[in-house]
């Protein structure tokens, strides 16, 4: 098969896609196959995952789900696979292949559910024009961060993490800082930089300056390091809030309480 000219795909990924399409297109239950993620967007390299959207006749979807491990095994040297409940997508089959070593996500969806949400899949094969028609229904895009939502939550979460540090629950504090980077700090910073956000994914490439600022919020397993990182998160959030220029209702009372608590934790009073 020939791939669209716009797709710059590494050779191992290209060969896997050729094999996958040649196998899956023979199943009458499947009406189309599209590639998503970095292989569709550009910038893929040897470490990129293969994200495949496999569109299925709606009335045959359940039978395909019951058969998906066998289908996956037919695509190559399948080492292991599991379903995607951990990301809220049980229709997803996460696979690891050998010869070549590739991480492959196979998302088996009824044809109407192939409408793009955050990215824009590229059709590799379709039995008729229905998959293309579904994909044309909308342009996928990562949602912009809700700055008011962030303001309403940030200070309470910071206060909570300060308490974790004070109590010596350092692993929980480390996890909480990671959550703040993914959920608030990186999305706000990338929006300010005029680029899309999927948490911290490719932040080093999209905004090296932001990546450097986020690095200051990464702590070692140590109280002092965690206090410093939490303070850096506050400094960065305030900066990003000011730079956005978008109006938000500031939660000044919560901000004040949290800043005082951080000072107490810093001096050992908390």
Helices and strands as residue ranges (DSSP letters): H 11-24, E 30-36, H 38-41, E 50-56, G 58-60, H 61-73, E 77-84, G 85-87, E 89-98, E 102-110, G 111-114, E 122-126, H 130-135, H 147-167, H 170-180, I 181-185, H 186-192, H 203-206, H 208-215, H 223-244, H 252-267
